[in-house]
């Protein structure tokens, strides 16, 4: 099983990206984190640069569509199996680009997918 990359990771326990990181780890998924601030959560560093991570299966988005264009080429270069657009991050332009690059798109909630065994 490949890793999950959380884009928009945060050390704020009230943010959904934080809750997703915690739950992904609880369910045994490996994670990588990219966010605005270099912080540490769950003994993992939140990177602020677009690192060419290996073996990314899923990218889960926690940034609004207006901040996503700078990540288009980066995410496509990682060649993930899928990208999850959590509520509030939907982006038809990017979704179309991903589909053209044979990357599966899901408009869903990572937390719900994990809770319901659909992740």
KELOPA-175324 format. One record per residue (C-alpha): residue in one letter; chain; x negated, y negated, z negated. Coordinates in Angstrom, 3 decimals, always signed. Layout:
N
+----+----+----------+----------+----------+
| aa | ch |        x |        y |        z |
+----+----+----------+----------+----------+
|  a |  A |        X |        Y |        Z |
...
+----+----+----------+----------+----------+
END
This chain:
119
+----+----+----------+----------+----------+
| aa | ch |        x |        y |        z |
+----+----+----------+----------+----------+
|  x |  A |   +0.000 |   +0.000 |   +0.000 |
|  x |  A |   -1.367 |   -3.382 |   +1.004 |
|  x |  A |   -1.489 |   -6.489 |   -1.117 |
|  x |  A |   +1.004 |   -9.314 |   -1.489 |
|  x |  A |   -0.168 |  -12.887 |   -0.975 |
|  x |  A |   +1.811 |  -15.503 |   -2.892 |
|  x |  A |   +1.631 |  -18.916 |   -1.230 |
|  x |  A |   +2.635 |  -21.635 |   -3.663 |
|  x |  A |   +1.367 |  -19.806 |   -6.761 |
|  x |  A |   +1.633 |  -21.688 |  -10.050 |
|  x |  A |   +0.619 |  -21.261 |  -13.683 |
|  x |  A |   +3.948 |  -22.796 |  -14.774 |
|  x |  A |   +6.003 |  -19.951 |  -16.341 |
|  x |  A |   +9.209 |  -21.657 |  -15.176 |
|  x |  A |   +8.285 |  -21.439 |  -11.468 |
|  x |  A |   +9.609 |  -18.579 |   -9.374 |
|  x |  A |   +6.138 |  -17.966 |   -7.916 |
|  x |  A |   +4.850 |  -17.298 |  -11.450 |
|  x |  A |   +7.740 |  -14.925 |  -12.166 |
|  x |  A |   +7.115 |  -13.137 |   -8.862 |
|  x |  A |   +3.410 |  -12.678 |   -9.654 |
|  x |  A |   +4.275 |  -11.195 |  -13.045 |
|  x |  A |   +6.922 |   -8.877 |  -11.625 |
|  x |  A |   +4.781 |   -7.731 |   -8.672 |
|  x |  A |   +2.030 |   -6.732 |  -11.098 |
|  x |  A |   +4.564 |   -5.040 |  -13.391 |
|  x |  A |   +5.710 |   -2.924 |  -10.449 |
|  x |  A |   +2.131 |   -1.980 |   -9.556 |
|  x |  A |   +1.548 |   -4.258 |   -6.560 |
|  x |  A |   -1.833 |   -5.888 |   -5.969 |
|  x |  A |   -1.624 |   -9.647 |   -5.468 |
|  x |  A |   -3.622 |  -12.572 |   -4.122 |
|  x |  A |   -2.699 |  -16.148 |   -4.985 |
|  x |  A |   -2.926 |  -19.484 |   -3.179 |
|  x |  A |   -1.745 |  -22.707 |   -4.795 |
|  x |  A |   -2.488 |  -26.382 |   -5.333 |
|  x |  A |   -4.599 |  -25.941 |   -8.473 |
|  x |  A |   -7.402 |  -23.487 |   -9.192 |
|  x |  A |   -6.012 |  -21.859 |  -12.312 |
|  x |  A |   -5.927 |  -18.360 |  -13.734 |
|  x |  A |   -2.759 |  -16.359 |  -14.332 |
|  x |  A |   -2.606 |  -12.697 |  -15.306 |
|  x |  A |   -6.429 |  -12.564 |  -15.128 |
|  x |  A |   -6.321 |  -13.600 |  -11.451 |
|  x |  A |   -7.519 |  -16.854 |   -9.934 |
|  x |  A |   -5.190 |  -19.055 |   -7.921 |
|  x |  A |   -7.268 |  -19.987 |   -4.878 |
|  x |  A |   -6.888 |  -23.430 |   -3.314 |
|  x |  A |   -8.520 |  -22.485 |   +0.012 |
|  x |  A |   -7.186 |  -20.298 |   +2.816 |
|  x |  A |   -9.297 |  -17.208 |   +2.177 |
|  x |  A |   -9.344 |  -14.409 |   +4.777 |
|  x |  A |   -8.042 |  -11.739 |   +2.409 |
|  x |  A |   -8.189 |   -8.134 |   +3.583 |
|  x |  A |   -5.246 |   -5.734 |   +3.626 |
|  x |  A |   -2.375 |   -8.221 |   +3.173 |
|  x |  A |   +0.907 |   -6.358 |   +3.714 |
|  x |  A |   +3.316 |   -9.083 |   +2.605 |
|  x |  A |   +3.145 |  -12.863 |   +2.351 |
|  x |  A |   +5.805 |  -14.356 |   +0.085 |
|  x |  A |   +6.457 |  -18.064 |   +0.516 |
|  x |  A |   +7.064 |  -20.460 |   -2.360 |
|  x |  A |   +6.410 |  -23.744 |   -0.536 |
|  x |  A |   +8.998 |  -25.788 |   +1.347 |
|  x |  A |   +9.078 |  -25.863 |   +5.141 |
|  x |  A |   +7.480 |  -29.326 |   +5.261 |
|  x |  A |   +4.249 |  -27.914 |   +3.743 |
|  x |  A |   +4.199 |  -24.718 |   +5.824 |
|  x |  A |   +2.763 |  -25.895 |   +9.202 |
|  x |  A |   -0.785 |  -26.008 |   +7.828 |
|  x |  A |   -0.397 |  -22.292 |   +7.009 |
|  x |  A |   +0.998 |  -21.074 |  +10.365 |
|  x |  A |   -2.287 |  -20.034 |  +11.995 |
|  x |  A |   -3.734 |  -18.824 |   +8.704 |
|  x |  A |   -0.844 |  -16.472 |   +7.922 |
|  x |  A |   -0.750 |  -15.124 |  +11.473 |
|  x |  A |   -4.526 |  -14.501 |  +11.273 |
|  x |  A |   -3.987 |  -12.289 |   +8.205 |
|  x |  A |   -1.697 |  -10.085 |  +10.330 |
|  x |  A |   +0.693 |   -9.155 |   +7.510 |
|  x |  A |   +3.484 |   -6.632 |   +8.095 |
|  x |  A |   +6.057 |   -9.171 |   +6.872 |
|  x |  A |   +6.618 |  -12.657 |   +5.522 |
|  x |  A |   +9.320 |  -13.252 |   +2.905 |
|  x |  A |  +10.959 |  -16.673 |   +2.895 |
|  x |  A |  +12.339 |  -17.105 |   -0.614 |
|  x |  A |  +15.409 |  -19.330 |   -1.129 |
|  x |  A |  +14.544 |  -22.922 |   -0.216 |
|  x |  A |  +11.564 |  -21.979 |   +1.978 |
|  x |  A |  +13.437 |  -20.940 |   +5.129 |
|  x |  A |  +11.804 |  -22.250 |   +8.310 |
|  x |  A |  +13.299 |  -21.286 |  +11.707 |
|  x |  A |  +10.304 |  -22.684 |  +13.631 |
|  x |  A |   +7.769 |  -20.600 |  +11.680 |
|  x |  A |  +10.032 |  -17.546 |  +11.593 |
|  x |  A |  +10.240 |  -17.595 |  +15.405 |
|  x |  A |   +6.445 |  -17.898 |  +15.657 |
|  x |  A |   +5.973 |  -14.933 |  +13.310 |
|  x |  A |   +8.415 |  -12.778 |  +15.276 |
|  x |  A |   +6.539 |  -13.618 |  +18.507 |
|  x |  A |   +3.412 |  -12.290 |  +16.751 |
|  x |  A |   +5.144 |   -9.014 |  +15.774 |
|  x |  A |   +5.394 |   -9.976 |  +12.092 |
|  x |  A |   +8.629 |   -9.033 |  +10.342 |
|  x |  A |  +10.551 |  -11.922 |   +8.764 |
|  x |  A |  +12.835 |  -11.674 |   +5.736 |
|  x |  A |  +14.918 |  -14.469 |   +4.259 |
|  x |  A |  +15.250 |  -12.983 |   +0.819 |
|  x |  A |  +14.194 |  -13.280 |   -2.804 |
|  x |  A |  +11.074 |  -11.379 |   -3.835 |
|  x |  A |  +12.394 |  -11.049 |   -7.406 |
|  x |  A |  +15.678 |   -9.521 |   -6.211 |
|  x |  A |  +13.902 |   -7.177 |   -3.790 |
|  x |  A |  +11.713 |   -5.899 |   -6.634 |
|  x |  A |  +14.612 |   -5.527 |   -9.083 |
|  x |  A |  +16.724 |   -3.605 |   -6.588 |
|  x |  A |  +13.937 |   -1.298 |   -5.382 |
|  x |  A |  +13.972 |   -2.787 |   -1.856 |
|  x |  A |  +10.480 |   -4.281 |   -1.981 |
+----+----+----------+----------+----------+
END
